């Protein structure tokens, strides 16, 4: 990891943290890790509550160190792209906006490392990505579900931990809210910024993305032939393709037999 010495006379970059959430239990771990990290506190923490049709408060206790600077905006199920937009637009007008997913846990020095990542960036750099670590089981082969999550460690410009200049977000209009789910909306924003002449850089700060429990539609046995393979259309496709191959083989055999009989 690169060590960056910041000029003590220079003020640290101002930033807010925006976390879109559906109120999952992992949000508590995310906030606890953010509060316990070393380094300058964010000017504000914005929780973008995107739960549909719920009058209840978010089921989370905001840690004391950030409770007086935490605000909540509600969206009623419009998707993560719209939630992030609502978050950064409602936040204080700081130089940087750090986006976190509600299922990550920042490292113990994340706030200080974020400052080191941001303070060294020239004006043409629009965003700086954090390093994502996905812990996998050490005592067995990971399932397909776990390997899928582990792919986040090498994904580019994902908003699990991504800091953008507010001016860059304004320049391109933020996230495209036509993306209704958490899929490709972050890559789309990055590509539009790159097309606009901005630059994006990797950073040195570390964030952990634990593997969420697999749904009941996934097999999680690590010793299965296709561990973690979702049930449903994939399994049906394999069964149908098997019978298709059998039928095609049988048709070929009948054709060869008919040709042989015709020559008698």
Secondary structure, DSSP 8 states (H G I E B T S, - for coil): -------TTS----EEEEEEE---THHHHHHHHHHHS-S---SEEEEEE--SS--S--S----HHHHTTEEEEE-SS--HHHHHHHHHHHS---SEEEEEETTEEE-TTHHHHHHHHHHT--TTEEEEEEEEE----TTS---HHHHHHHGGGG-SS-TTEEEEEHHHHHHHTSS-TT--SSSSHHHHHHHHHHHTT-EEEEEEEEEEE------TTB---TTSTTTT-BSSHHHHHHHHHHHHHHHHHHHHHHHHHHHHHHT-
